Amino acid sequence: MRAVFGLVLIVGVALAGGAVYLAQDYIAQTQAQLEREKKAAQDAMANATNIATVDVFVSNRPLKYGERLVQEDVRLVKWPEDALPEGTFQELATLFPEDAKGDRYILRAMEKNEALLEVKVTKPGESAGLTSRLQKGMRAFAIRVDVASGVSGFLRPGDNVDVYWTGSVSGALAGEGGEITRLIQTNVELIAVDQTAGSDLTGASIARTVTVAATPEQIASLAQAQNTGRMSLALVGVQDETVASAIEVDQRKLLGIKEAAPVEAKVEERKCYTNIRRGAEIVQSQIPCTN
């Protein structure tokens, strides 16, 4: 009996020792993992502290097109130097010069905490009108539209459109097709809808005119088209990079009517005759034709 008790005691002590060993090993692994995570966090903080930053002016509130920019609308923030956008303002004297001859105005709508860029604000004293949105060599031209030709009022400044012309042509160009519809300009930029040049319009707005930015040659085509027929606009998708080819549709093409092949005229056989006198009688006789 004592031998059995001693054996049970030895087994119990051995199991307890094994459990203690396993617990100590688990605790040691857990502590090592915590130490590694702590060191990684410290390294990340050290790296973040070492990132080079610069002071950049950002907007304090949402800013809309045409608003006057004042000092209360901006503030300085730390910006990573290696991710600095081009055209930022880093000094107050640059953004609001003391010798400025006027105020700055917003050219593009900005959200709160968005960096102020030179392309988003006017120069001191410069108007925020259409002239500030025209690139070198471009001109502004107004096109009359309605609910149908103006894409149901969903056009916005900054959109691109294709311009189609529908009308009749006279003379040899007319043929037998009646009116034709032709794509005359592609990817033309809208810079204003009615008297609104900002891109922060909400909802559909039925416009009477839209203003586009185009070259003088394009404007000549648009003016001719507007005075000789009807113009319609087709909205181009934001990510659409395709280049539309020459497109023309007349009534025959619209209805799928193919032009009939010309019927070959039947050429009658040429016959030649001569008169032969036989006594008092004259007889007509066929002979081979010669040139």
MARMILO-573131 format. One line per field, with one value per residue: residue number from 1; x, y, z of N, C-alpha, C in turn. Coordinates in steps of 0.2 Angstrom, whole numbers, plus 2048, in hexadecimal, padded with zeros to 3 digits. Each point is the difference from the previous one (the first is absolute). Example, Ala and Ser with C-alpha at 12.3 -4.5 7.8 and 13.67 -1.06 7.14 Angstrom:
BEGIN
i = (1 2)
n.px = (842 7FE)
n.py = (7E4 805)
n.pz = (827 7FC)
ca.px = (7FC 804)
ca.py = (806 806)
ca.pz = (800 801)
c.px = (804 7FC)
c.py = (806 805)
c.pz = (800 803)
//
This chain:
BEGIN
i = (1 2 3 4 5 6 7 8 9 10 11 12 13 14 15 16 17 18 19 20 21 22 23 24 25 26 27 28 29 30 31 32 33 34 35 36 37 38 39 40 41 42 43 44 45 46 47 48 49 50 51 52 53 54 55 56 57 58 59 60 61 62 63 64 65 66 67 68 69 70 71 72 73 74 75 76 77 78 79 80 81 82 83 84 85 86 87 88 89 90 91 92 93 94 95 96 97 98 99 100 101 102 103 104 105 106 107 108 109 110 111 112 113 114 115 116 117 118 119 120 121 122 123 124 125 126 127 128 129 130 131 132 133 134 135 136 137 138 139 140 141 142 143 144 145 146 147 148 149 150 151 152 153 154 155 156 157 158 159 160 161 162 163 164 165 166 167 168 169 170 171 172 173 174 175 176 177 178 179 180 181 182 183 184 185 186 187 188 189 190 191 192 193 194 195 196 197 198 199 200 201 202 203 204 205 206 207 208 209 210 211 212 213 214 215 216 217 218 219 220 221 222 223 224 225 226 227 228 229 230 231 232 233 234 235 236 237 238 239 240 241 242 243 244 245 246 247 248 249 250 251 252 253 254 255 256 257 258 259 260 261 262 263 264 265 266 267 268 269 270 271 272 273 274 275 276 277 278 279 280 281 282 283 284 285 286 287 288 289 290 291)
n.px = (804 805 801 7F9 800 806 7FD 7FA 803 804 7FB 7FD 806 801 7FA 800 805 7FD 7FB 804 804 7FA 7FD 806 800 7F9 801 805 7FC 7FC 804 803 7FA 7FE 805 7FF 7FA 802 805 7FC 7FC 806 802 7F9 800 805 7FE 7FA 804 803 7FA 803 7FE 7FB 800 7FA 7FE 7FB 7FB 7FD 7FD 7FB 803 7FB 7FF 804 801 800 807 7FF 804 7FA 800 806 804 806 803 802 804 7FF 806 801 7FB 805 7FA 800 803 803 7FC 806 7FE 7FE 806 801 7FD 802 802 805 803 7FC 7FE 7FF 7FA 800 7FF 7FB 804 801 7FB 801 802 7FE 805 7FD 806 801 7FE 805 7FF 7FF 805 7FD 803 804 7F9 801 7FB 7FB 800 7FD 802 7FF 7FA 801 802 807 7FD 7FC 7FA 7FC 7FB 7FA 7FD 7FB 7FD 7FD 7FA 7FF 802 7FE 7FF 7FA 804 803 801 807 802 805 7F9 801 7FF 7FC 801 7F9 801 7FA 800 7FE 803 802 7FD 806 802 7FB 801 7FE 804 7FE 7FD 806 803 804 805 7FF 7FF 806 7FE 7FB 804 7FB 7FF 7FA 7FB 7FD 7FF 800 805 7FD 804 7FE 7FD 7FA 7FF 7FB 803 7FA 806 801 806 805 805 804 805 802 803 803 804 800 801 804 802 800 802 803 802 801 803 802 7FF 7FF 802 803 800 806 7FE 807 801 801 7FF 7FC 804 7FA 802 7FB 7FE 801 7FA 7FC 7FA 7FD 7FB 804 806 7FC 7FD 807 7FF 801 805 7FB 803 804 7FB 803 801 7FA 805 7FC 800 806 7FB 804 7FD 7FF 7FF 7FC 802 7FA 802 7F9 802 7FF 805 7FD 807 800 804 806 7FF 802 806)
n.py = (7FA 800 7FA 7FF 802 7FD 7FB 801 800 7FB 7FC 802 7FF 7FA 7FF 801 7FC 7FB 801 800 7FB 7FD 801 7FE 7FB 7FF 801 7FC 7FC 801 800 7FB 7FE 801 7FD 7FB 800 800 7FC 7FC 801 7FF 7FB 7FE 801 7FC 7FC 800 800 7FB 800 803 805 803 807 7FE 805 7FF 7FE 805 801 7FD 801 804 7FF 805 7FC 805 800 7FF 804 802 7FF 802 7FA 800 7FB 7FB 800 7F9 801 7FA 802 805 802 800 806 7FD 803 802 806 803 802 7FA 7FE 805 802 804 7FF 7FB 800 7FB 7FD 7FB 7FD 7FC 7FC 7FC 7FD 802 7FA 7FF 803 803 7FE 806 800 802 7F9 800 805 806 804 804 801 7F9 801 7FD 804 7FF 806 7FF 7FE 805 7FA 800 805 800 7FF 805 7FB 804 7FA 801 7FF 7FB 7FE 800 806 802 7FA 802 805 7FB 805 800 806 7FF 7FF 7FA 803 7FC 803 7FF 800 803 7FF 805 7FD 805 800 7FF 804 803 7FE 7FA 802 806 801 803 7FB 805 7FC 807 7FE 7FE 7FD 803 804 7FE 807 800 7FF 802 803 7F9 801 7FF 7FB 804 7FF 801 7F9 7FF 803 801 800 806 801 7FD 801 7FF 7FC 804 7FD 805 7FB 7FE 806 801 7FA 801 806 7FD 7FB 805 803 7F9 7FE 7FA 802 7FA 800 7FC 7FE 801 7FA 800 7FA 803 7FC 7FD 7FF 804 7FC 801 803 7FD 802 7FD 802 7FF 802 805 800 7FF 806 7FB 803 800 7FA 804 800 7FB 805 7FD 7FE 804 7FB 803 802 7FE 804 7FE 805 7FB 803 7FD 803 7FF 7FA 803 7FB 800 800 7FB 804 7FE 802 806 801)
n.pz = (800 804 7FC 800 806 801 7FC 803 805 7FE 7FD 805 804 7FC 800 807 800 7FC 804 805 7FD 7FE 806 802 7FB 801 807 7FF 7FC 804 805 7FD 7FF 806 802 7FB 802 806 7FF 7FD 805 805 7FC 800 806 801 7FB 803 805 7FC 7FE 7FB 804 7FD 801 800 7FC 804 7FD 804 7FA 7FE 7FA 7FE 7F9 7FF 806 804 7FF 807 804 802 7F9 803 801 804 7FC 804 7FB 7FF 801 801 803 7FF 7FF 7F9 802 805 805 801 7FD 806 800 7FE 804 805 7FA 804 7FA 802 7FA 804 800 803 7FA 802 7FD 804 800 806 802 806 802 7FA 7FD 802 7FA 7FD 7FE 807 800 7FF 7FB 805 801 7FF 7FB 803 7FB 7FA 800 807 7FD 7FC 7FD 800 7FC 806 7FE 802 7FF 7FF 802 7FC 805 800 803 7FA 7FD 806 7FE 7FF 7FF 7FE 7FC 801 803 7FC 7FE 7FD 7FA 7FC 7FA 800 7F9 800 7FA 7FB 7FB 7FD 7F9 7FD 805 7FE 7FA 803 805 7FE 807 803 804 803 802 803 806 802 806 7FF 804 805 7FF 7FD 805 7FB 806 800 803 806 803 805 7FA 802 7FF 7FC 7FB 7FE 7FC 7FF 803 7FC 804 7FA 801 7FA 7FB 7FD 7FE 806 803 7FB 801 807 7FF 7FB 804 805 7FA 7FF 806 802 806 801 806 800 806 801 801 807 800 7FC 7FE 7FE 7FA 7FF 7FB 7FA 802 7FC 802 7FA 7FD 7FB 803 802 7FA 7FE 7FD 7FD 7FD 7FC 7FE 7FC 7FD 7FD 7FD 7FD 7FC 7FC 7FD 7FE 7FC 7FA 7FC 7FA 7FB 7FD 7FB 7FF 7FA 800 803 806 802 806 801 805 803 801 807 7FE 803)
ca.px = (7FC 805 803 7FC 7FF 806 800 7FB 803 805 7FC 7FD 805 802 7FB 801 806 7FF 7FB 803 804 7FC 7FE 806 802 7FB 801 806 7FF 7FB 804 804 7FC 7FF 806 800 7FB 802 806 7FD 7FD 805 803 7FC 7FF 807 800 7FB 803 806 7FD 801 7FA 800 7FA 7FC 7F9 7FA 7FA 7FD 7F9 7FE 801 7FD 802 7FE 800 806 804 802 805 7FC 7FE 806 804 806 800 806 7FE 807 804 800 7F9 7FD 7FD 803 7FD 7FD 802 803 801 7FB 802 7FF 7F8 7FC 806 7FE 800 7FB 7FB 7F9 800 800 7F9 801 7FF 7FE 7FD 804 7FE 803 807 804 805 7FF 805 800 7FB 7F9 7FE 802 806 7FD 7FD 7FE 7FA 7FF 7FB 802 807 805 800 802 807 803 7FE 7F9 7FB 7F9 7FB 7FA 7FB 7FA 7FE 7F9 800 802 807 804 801 7FB 802 805 806 803 807 805 7FF 802 7FA 800 7FB 7FE 7FC 7FB 7FD 800 805 7FE 805 802 801 7FA 7FE 7F9 7FF 7FD 805 805 802 807 804 805 806 800 803 800 7FF 7FB 803 7FB 7F9 7FC 805 803 807 802 7FE 7FC 7F9 7FD 7FA 7FF 7FF 7FE 803 7FE 806 806 806 805 807 802 805 7FD 7FD 7FA 7FB 7FD 7FB 7FA 7FC 7FD 7FB 7FA 7FC 7FE 7FD 7FF 806 7FF 806 800 804 805 801 806 806 800 806 800 800 7FA 801 7FB 7FA 7FB 7FA 7FA 7FA 801 804 7FC 7FA 803 7FE 806 7FF 7FF 805 7FD 7FE 804 7FC 801 803 7FD 804 800 7FF 801 7FD 802 7FB 803 7FB 7FF 7FC 7FC 7FF 806 800 805 803 805 807 804 802 807 801)
ca.py = (806 806 801 803 807 803 801 805 806 801 802 806 805 801 804 807 803 801 805 806 801 803 807 805 801 804 807 803 801 806 806 801 803 807 804 801 805 807 802 802 807 805 802 803 807 804 801 805 806 802 802 807 804 807 803 801 803 7FC 803 7FF 7FE 7FF 806 7FF 804 807 803 804 7FC 804 7FC 7FB 7FA 7FC 7FF 7FC 7F9 7FD 7FC 7FD 804 7FC 800 807 802 806 806 801 806 7FF 806 805 806 7FE 7FF 806 805 806 805 7FD 805 7FD 7F9 7F9 7FC 7F9 7FE 7F9 7FF 7FC 7FD 802 7FD 7FF 805 806 800 806 800 800 807 805 804 805 805 7FD 7FE 7F9 7FF 7FB 801 7FC 7F9 7FF 7FF 804 7FE 7FE 805 7FE 800 7FE 7FC 800 7F9 7FF 7FA 7FA 801 801 7FA 800 804 7FD 803 804 802 7FB 7FA 800 7FE 800 805 7FD 805 7FD 805 7FE 802 801 7FF 7F9 7FC 7FE 7FA 7FE 7FE 805 803 7FC 802 7FE 801 805 802 7FB 802 808 801 805 804 803 7FF 807 805 7FD 7FD 7FC 7F9 7FE 801 7FA 7FE 801 807 801 806 803 801 7FE 804 7FB 803 7FD 804 805 7FB 7FC 804 801 7FA 800 806 7FE 7FB 802 804 7FD 7FA 7FF 7FC 7FB 7FE 7FA 800 7FC 7FD 803 7FB 7FE 802 7FE 806 7FF 801 804 7FD 803 7FC 803 7FC 7F9 7FC 7FF 7FB 7FA 7FF 800 803 7FB 801 803 7FB 801 802 7FC 803 7FC 7FE 805 7FD 804 7FE 803 800 7FD 801 7FA 802 806 7FF 801 7FB 801 7FA 801 7FF 801 807 802 807)
ca.pz = (800 800 7FA 7FB 802 7FE 7F9 7FE 802 7FB 7FA 801 800 7F9 7FC 802 7FD 7F9 800 802 7FB 7FA 801 800 7F9 7FD 802 7FD 7F9 800 802 7FA 7FB 802 7FF 7F9 7FD 803 7FC 7F9 801 801 7FA 7FC 803 7FE 7F9 7FF 803 7FC 7FA 7FF 7FE 7FE 802 7FA 802 7FE 801 806 7FF 7F9 7FC 7FA 7FB 800 806 802 805 805 804 805 7FD 7FF 806 7FF 803 7FE 7FA 7FE 7FB 7FA 7FD 800 7F9 7FD 800 807 804 806 804 7FF 7FC 7F9 7FF 801 800 803 7FB 7FB 7FD 800 804 7FC 800 7FF 7F9 801 807 805 807 806 801 7FA 7FF 7FB 7FB 7FB 7FA 803 802 7FC 803 803 7FC 7FA 800 7FF 7FA 7FB 7FD 804 7FF 7F9 7FF 7FA 7F9 800 800 803 7FB 803 7FC 802 802 803 804 7FC 7FD 805 805 805 806 804 7FE 805 7FE 800 7FC 7F9 7FC 7F9 7FD 7F9 7FC 7FC 7FB 7F9 7FB 7F9 7FB 7FF 807 804 7FE 801 807 804 805 802 807 7FF 806 7FE 805 805 807 801 807 802 805 804 7FE 801 803 806 7FE 805 7FF 806 7FF 803 7FC 7F9 7FF 7F9 7FE 7F9 7FC 803 7FD 7FF 7FF 7FA 7FC 7FB 7FA 803 801 7F9 7FE 804 7FE 7FA 802 804 7FC 7FA 802 807 803 805 804 803 805 800 806 803 7FE 7F9 7FC 7F9 7FB 7FC 7F9 7FC 800 7FC 7FF 7FD 800 7FD 804 806 7FF 7FE 7F9 7FB 7F9 7FA 7FA 7FA 7FA 7FA 7FA 7FB 7FA 7FA 7FA 7FB 7F9 7FB 7FA 7FA 7FB 7FA 7FA 7FC 7FB 802 807 805 805 806 802 806 7FF 806 802 800 803)
c.px = (804 804 7FC 7FF 806 801 7FC 803 806 7FD 7FD 805 803 7FB 800 806 800 7FB 804 805 7FD 7FE 805 802 7FB 801 806 7FF 7FB 804 805 7FC 7FE 806 802 7FB 802 805 7FE 7FC 804 803 7FC 7FF 807 800 7FB 803 805 7FD 801 7F9 801 7F9 7FC 7F9 7FB 7F9 7FD 7F9 7FE 800 7FD 803 7FE 801 806 804 803 804 7FC 7FF 806 803 806 7FF 807 7FF 807 803 800 7F9 7FD 7FD 804 7FB 7FC 803 803 802 7FA 801 7FF 7F8 7FD 806 7FD 7FF 7FA 7FB 7F9 800 801 7F9 801 7FE 7FD 7FD 805 7FC 804 807 803 805 7FF 806 7FF 7FA 7F9 7FE 803 806 7FC 7FE 7FD 7F9 7FF 7FB 803 807 805 800 802 808 802 7FE 7F9 7FC 7F9 7FB 7FA 7FC 7F9 7FD 7F9 801 802 807 805 800 7FB 803 806 807 803 806 805 7FF 802 7FA 803 7FB 7FE 7FB 7FB 7FD 800 805 7FD 805 801 801 7F9 7FE 7F8 7FF 7FD 805 805 802 808 803 806 805 7FF 804 801 7FF 7FB 804 7FA 7F9 7FC 805 804 807 803 7FD 7FC 7F9 7FD 7F9 800 7FE 7FF 803 7FE 806 806 806 805 807 802 805 7FC 7FD 7FA 7FA 7FD 7FC 7FA 7FC 7FD 7FA 7FA 7FC 7FC 7FC 7FE 806 7FD 806 7FF 806 805 802 807 806 800 806 800 7FF 7FB 803 7FB 7FA 7FB 7FA 7FB 7FA 800 803 7FC 7FB 803 7FE 806 7FF 800 805 7FD 7FE 804 7FB 801 802 7FD 805 7FF 7FF 801 7FD 802 7FA 803 7FA 7FF 7FB 7FD 7FF 806 7FF 805 803 805 807 804 802 807 800 800)
c.py = (806 801 803 807 804 801 805 807 803 803 807 806 801 804 807 804 802 806 807 802 803 807 805 801 804 808 803 802 806 806 802 803 807 805 802 805 807 803 803 806 805 802 804 808 804 801 806 807 803 802 807 803 807 803 802 803 7FB 804 7FF 7FD 7FF 807 7FF 805 807 803 804 7FC 805 7FB 7FB 7FA 7FB 7FF 7FC 7F9 7FD 7FB 7FC 803 7FB 7FF 807 801 806 806 802 807 7FE 806 804 806 7FE 7FF 806 806 806 806 7FE 806 7FD 7FA 7FA 7FD 7F9 7FE 7F9 7FE 7FB 7FE 802 7FC 7FE 805 805 7FF 806 800 800 807 805 803 806 806 7FE 7FE 7F8 7FF 7FB 801 7FD 7F8 7FE 7FF 804 7FD 7FE 806 7FD 801 7FD 7FC 800 7F8 800 7F9 7FA 800 801 7FA 801 804 7FD 802 804 803 7FB 7FA 801 7FD 7FF 804 7FD 806 7FC 805 7FD 803 801 7FE 7F8 7FC 7FD 7F9 7FF 7FE 805 802 7FA 802 7FE 803 805 802 7FA 803 808 801 806 804 804 7FE 806 805 7FD 7FD 7FC 7F9 7FD 800 7F9 7FF 802 808 801 807 802 800 7FC 803 7FB 804 7FC 805 804 7FC 7FC 805 802 7FB 800 806 7FE 7FB 803 805 7FD 7FA 7FF 7FD 7FD 7FE 7F9 800 7FB 7FD 803 7FB 7FE 804 7FF 807 7FE 801 804 7FC 804 7FC 804 7FC 7F9 7FC 7FF 7FA 7FA 7FF 800 803 7FB 801 802 7FB 802 801 7FB 803 7FC 7FF 805 7FC 806 7FE 804 7FF 7FD 801 7FA 802 807 800 801 7FC 802 7FA 801 7FF 800 807 801 807 806)
c.pz = (800 7FA 7FB 802 7FE 7F8 7FE 802 7FB 7FA 801 800 7F9 7FC 802 7FE 7F9 7FE 801 7FA 7FA 802 800 7F9 7FD 802 7FD 7F9 800 801 7FA 7FA 802 7FF 7F9 7FE 803 7FC 7F9 800 801 7F9 7FB 802 7FE 7F9 7FF 802 7FB 7F9 7FF 7FD 7FF 802 7F9 802 7FD 801 807 800 7F8 7FD 7F9 7FB 800 807 801 805 805 805 805 7FC 7FF 806 7FD 803 7FD 7FA 7FE 7FA 7F9 7FC 7FF 7F9 7FE 800 807 802 807 805 7FF 7FC 7F8 7FF 800 800 802 7FA 7FB 7FE 800 804 7FB 801 7FE 7F9 800 807 804 806 806 800 7F9 7FF 7FB 7FA 7FB 7FB 803 802 7FB 803 803 7FB 7F9 801 7FF 7FA 7FC 7FD 804 7FE 7F9 7FF 7FA 7F9 800 800 803 7FB 803 7FB 803 801 803 804 7FC 7FE 806 805 806 806 804 7FF 806 7FD 801 7FD 7F8 7FC 7F9 7FD 7F9 7FD 7FC 7FB 7F9 7FD 7F9 7FB 7FF 807 802 7FD 800 807 804 805 802 807 7FF 807 7FD 805 806 806 801 807 801 806 804 7FD 802 802 806 7FD 805 7FF 805 7FF 803 7FC 7F9 7FF 7F8 7FE 7F9 7FC 805 7FD 800 7FF 7FA 7FD 7FB 7FA 802 800 7F9 7FE 804 7FE 7F9 801 803 7FC 7FA 802 808 803 807 804 803 806 800 807 803 7FE 7F9 7FC 7F8 7FC 7FB 7F9 7FC 800 7FC 7FE 7FC 801 7FD 805 807 7FF 7FD 7F8 7FB 7FA 7FB 7FB 7FA 7FB 7FA 7FA 7FA 7FA 7FA 7FB 7FA 7F9 7FB 7F9 7FA 7FB 7FA 7FA 7FC 7FB 803 808 804 805 806 802 805 7FE 806 801 800 803 7FA)
//
